Amino acid sequence: RETQIKIMESTVTDAEKYLGQFCTVLASYTRKTAKLRDKADLLVKQLIDFANTENPELRTCLKSFAEDLAMVQDYRQAEVERLETRVVAPLKAYGDIIKHKRADLKKFSTDRNREIKEVEKLEKMRQKNPSDRQGIVSFQTDISQSRKIFTEFIMVEMLFHSKALEVYSNTFQNLENFDIEKDLEVRQNQSLSQKLVYSILVGSCTTE
């Protein structure tokens, strides 16, 4: 039993240390993902502003790019919300679980030390504190269920990246199909029109 208690104490200590670290790191990961979303939103705005200064072909291409990028940020927002509710919040809840299980373990250890010398009372001790020992066992079950949180993390990331890949694949094709020759023709036509207007104005001034 002494060995079992030490194992349980070690389990509680390790869980308190590492699950706390996971919670801190994943909370930071979620905040930085949200900041990345904000920077991408700024990039979308700048792309649209720039597109409005360009010729039709490039303007259409850049606006399409901006729209796709904005769509990905909608997916990223959903990613942030899922990380907060499915990953970070459950990890935070483990803090309370650990405190309760540490208290259960301490009580169980105290009762055991008080009664260990009285062999005839061991059976009474077992009957008196079944919930305490059961609580320790259930805690180990709780720890094993932390696997579910990491599974949720992977699922959230896979969902976001699969959606982003789908959008970006379409964006890539649109950028590849951009026809600069059309914009060059527009520029040349604009230049010819400007020269024509200039010639008419100069001719009109000379006639006068």
N, C-alpha and C positions, 0 to 999 in steps of 0.2 A: 504493500500500500504506500509506503514511503516513496518508492520509485514512481508509482502512479501519480502521486501528488506533485513530485518534482517535474514530471513530464507535463502535467496540466499547467503548472506555474510557468514553465518554459513556453508552452503554447500561448498562454495569455500574454506574456511579455513580448514574444515575437509578433503576435497579432497587433498588439498595441503600437509597437514600433513601426512595422512595415505597412499596415493598413493606413496608419496616420500619414506616413510618407507618400503612399499612393494617392491618398485624398488630396494632399497639398499639391503634388505634381499635376494631377489630372485637373484640379481646379484652375491651376495656372495655365495648363494646356487649353482649357475651355475659354479662359479670358483672352488669351493670345489669339485664339481662333476668331473670337468676336472682333478683336482689333484688326485682324487681317480682313475681315468682312468690311469694316469701316474704311480701310485703305482702298479696297477694291471699289467701294461705292464712290470714293473720290476719283479714282481712275475712270470710272464710267462717266462721271460728269465732265472730266477733262477731255475724254474722247469725243463726247457729243459737241462740246464747245469747239474743238478743233475741226470736227467734221463739217460744222456749219460754215467754215471759212474755205472749204475746198470745192473742187469741181464735182459734178454729179456722180461720176463713177466712184471716186474715192470717198465722197460723202456717204453714199449708200453703203459702201463696204465698211466704213468706220462705224456708222450707226448700227449696222447689223452686229458688228463685233461688240459694241457697247451693250446692246440688248441681250446678247448671249451672256456676256459677263455679268450683267445685272441678274439674269436668271440663275446663274451659278451662285450668286450671293444670296438669293432666296433659299436655295438649297443649303447654303452654309449657315444661314440663320436657323433653319430647321435642325441642322447638325448641332449647333450650339445649344438649342433648347433641349434636344434629346440627351446630350452629354450632361447637362445640368440635372435633368430629372431621372435619367436611367443609370448614370454612373456616379456623379459627384454626390448627389443626395443620399443614395444608399450607402456610400462609403462613410459619409458623415454619421449616419445612423449607427454604424459599427462602433463609434466612440462610446455611445451609451450602453450598447450591448457589452462591450469589454468591461466597463465600470461595474455593471451588474454582475458579470461572471467572476470578476476579480473578488468582489464582495462575497459571492457564493463560495468561492474557493477558500477564502480566508476563514469564513464561518465553518466550513467543512473541516478545514485543517485544525481549527481551534477545538472543535468538538472531538475530533479524533485524538488529539494530544491529551485532552482531559480524561478521556475514557479508555485509552489504549491499554492501560495497565490493568483494567478490570475486564478480564476475558469474559466473565459471565454477563457483562453488559453490552458486548459487541452486537449481539443480535438485536438488543433494544435500540442501539445506536443506528443500526441499519433501518429499523422500522421508523425511527424518529426523524431521520433526515433523508428519506428517499428522494425528495424533490431537489435537495441540494446536489446530490450526486447526479441526478438526472439532468439538472441544469448544466452541470459541467460537460456531460456528454453531449447535450444539445448544443452547447457552445462550440464544440469541435465540429458539429454538423453545420452550424452557422458559418464557421470559418471556411469549411469546404465549399459552402455555397457562394463564397466570394468569387468563385470561378464564373458564376452567372453574370456578375458585374463586368468582368473582363470580356465575357462573350458579348454582352450588350455593347461594350465599347467598340469591339471589332465590327459588330453588325452596323452600328451607327456610322463608322468610318467607311465601311464597304458601300453602304447605301449612298453616302455623299459622293464618294469618288466615282461610283458607277454612273450616277446622274451627271456629274461634272464631265466625265469622259464622253458621255453621249453628246452633251452640248458642245464641248470643245472640238469634238470630231467634226461636227457640222461647221463650227467657226473656222476651223482650219481649211476646210474645203472652200468656204466663201472667200477667205483671204487668198488662197491659191488661184481662185478663178478671177481675181481682180484684173481687169483689163486696162492697163495704163495707156494703151494706144488710144482708147476712146477719150480719155481726159486730154491727151496731147492734141487730138483733133479739135476738141473744144477750145483749148488754149490757142491753137492756130487760127481757128475761126474768129475767136475774140480779137486776136491780134490784127487779122485782116479787116475786121469791122472797124476797129479803132483807127487803122491806117486810112480806111475809106472815109470815115467821118472827118479825120484830120485833113485829108486832101480836099474834101468838099468845103471845109471851113476856110482853108488857105486860098482855094480858088475863088471863093466868095469874097474874101478880103481883097484879093488882087484885082478883081473886076471892079470893085468899088474904087 
